[in-house]
Amino acid sequence: MKDHVHIEVTFKGKSCLACVYMQETVLDMLPEYGNQVTYSKLDIRAEDGKQRFLALSCTLFGEKGVYEHHRLAPIPALFIDGELIFDVIPSRDELEEAIEVRLSKA
């Protein structure tokens, strides 16, 4: 069993309501998991957020897909341990199920 997962949400600003709602979904359930779940907001307007966003995009589409074909990860998107899990706002139940599945993996 895994003892920890890390959630990342791609975020492009408070004017992106879907980004805000996805982040709120994560933040609302974080207290239930204590240190089993950590969270990072990937603000694509900040340099470190932009670099991580490009790295996740390369994981999805390869460097050629990103740099030659301009394919990028969705915004908003929710990644768990670097894997794209949701590209739409999940319900609380869907998010909890996704976390439980990953925590139960060896």
Secondary structure, DSSP 8 states (H G I E B T S, - for coil): ----EEEEEEE--TT-HHHHHHHHHHHHHGGGGGGGEEEEEEETTSHHHHHHHHHHHHHHHHHHHHHTT-----SS-EEETTEEEESS---HHHHHHHHHHHHH--
